[in-house]
Amino acid sequence: SSWPGLKPLRAPWLMSAVLSGEVFSIVACANDFELISAIAFAAALASTVAGQDSYWVANRTSNTLSLVRPWGHVAQTVNTATTLRRVVVAPDGKLWVVRFIQSQFDISDASGALLTTVTNPTGRVYDVAFDKFGHAWVSGGSQVHEYDANGVLQPATYALSALTPLGISVDADGNKW
């Protein structure tokens, strides 16, 4: 099937996308044409599947965060000083921005203005998920760490048998996957 106004990707294997709750990640696009096509696809999918009105996209190539409205309209772009892996909107509306191949992540306000930078104690950060209490669960290194809504590391650390947990998800019952 096709989406109205969506042009096909020339090299669709370059784009990988995951819709998880209210987060849509575009992993890689070879050029701006493919990025715009991917954003339009993400907007259509998010609006249709998740009932989502807008979302943030982290662009590793241009080091920008983009607020995208329905059908791919980019309403706002925020420049960052680093390459990006992912952006996740917290329950309180803050943006948690995972840097690409770095041990830091940034917390910004809902408009994209940087509030603080946090260093993960066990190395690279790969993903962030939130529980129903607004606590962030950050995967990186070989462990998962819990942070409060302001990015303060909580005392418990959860070691994993996997060497590099690239993703994390929290279900409605609070289980971490």
N, C-alpha and C positions, 0 to 999 in steps of 0.2 A: 504494500500500500504506500501511498505518498502523502506528504503533508503539504497543504496549500502554501505556495511561495517558497518551498524548500528546494534548493538546487542540490543535485547529488554531489557527494565527495568524489574527487578524482582518485584519491587513494584511501578508501575507507579503512583499510587495515591500520592506518596511522592514528586513527581515533579510537579510543576505548572509553566507554562511559558506564557509570554505575549510578543508578537511582536508588538511594537508600534513605528512606524517610523523607526529609526535605533537602537532601544534599545531592547535587548532580555534579560529578567530577568529569571534566574533559581532560584526559591524560596527555594526549599529544596530537598536534596538528602540524602539518608541514608548512603551511603558509596562512596568510590572512583570509584567503578565500575559504579554506577548509575550516578555519576558526569560526568565521561568520556562519557557515553552513552548520557547524556543530552547535553554535549558540542558538540558532533558529530551531534546530532539532531538539535541543535541551529545553528550550522554552515551550515548544509544542508538547513534548513528552511530560514535562513537569506540570504544565497547566492541565493536561488531560488526565494523567495518572494520579498526581498528588494534589490536585486542586490548588497548586501553588501560584501566587500572583507574581512574585519576583524572587530572585536568588542572586547569590554572588558567585563569580567565576574567578579562579586564580589562574593567571596566564604566566606560565614559566618562561616563555620566550621574551615577553615584553616587560616582565616584572611588575605587572599591574593587577589590581583587583577591579572587576567590573560588576556593577549592579545591573542586572538584566531584567527587563520587564517582559510581559507577554509578547510572543512571536519574535523574540530576539532583539528588541529595542534596548540599546545600551543607554541607560539613564545616567550613569555616573562611572567615571574611571578614576582610580586612586593609584598613583605611582608608589612603588615600594623601592627600597634600596637593595633588595636581594632577590634571588630566584625563588620561586614558590612551588610548593607541592600541592597544597590544598587549602581551602578556606571553609570553615564550618561555622554556622550561625548558632550561638549558644541560646538556651532558653530565655536569657535576659536580653537578647538582641545584640550582644557583643559579637565581634568577629574574631575567631581564633584562626590565625594564619600560620600554617605549617610551612616552614622554609624547606627548600630542596637540599637534601644531603647536608643538613646542619643540625646541631644539637639545640638550637633555639627555636621558639615559636613566639609569635607576636599576638597580643590581644589589643584589638582596636574597638572603638565605639561603633555604634550602628551606622555611622556615616563613613567609616573607614579611617578615622583619625587615630593614630597610634596612641595607646594608653600605656602599655608596658611590654617589655621583652622578657621572656622567661627562658632560663637554661635548664634543659632536661638533664638530670644527674647521671643518666646512664647512656648518654650519647644521642645519636640521631633520632629525630622525631619522625614518625611515619604517618600517624593518624590520630584523630581526636573523636571521641563520642561522648555524649552527655547522658547522665541518668536523670530520673524524674525529680531529683533534688537540685539539679543544676550543677552538679559536680562533673568535671571533665575527667575522662579516662584517656590517658595518652600512651600510645604504644611506641616503643623505641628501644634501641639496644636489644637486650633480651628480657626486658621487663615491661610491666605496665605500671604507671604511676597515677595516683589520684590527686587532682588539684581542685581547690574550691573555685567559686565563680570569679574570683579576682586573680587566679593564677598562683595561689599559695599552695606549695606542695604539702600534701597530707602525709602523716607519718608512715602509713602502710605502703609497702612495695610488694609487687606480685611478680615473682620470677616465673619465667615460662620455659618450657622445654625447646621451643622454637628459637632459633638464633636471631631472626629478624622478623618480628611480628609486623607485617606491612599494613595491617588493618585491624580495626576494632569496631565492635558494634555493641550496643546495649539494648536489650529487648524490653518490652513493657513490664516484665517482672523484675527487672534490674540485673538480669544475668548478662555477663560480659562474654562476648564471643570474639 
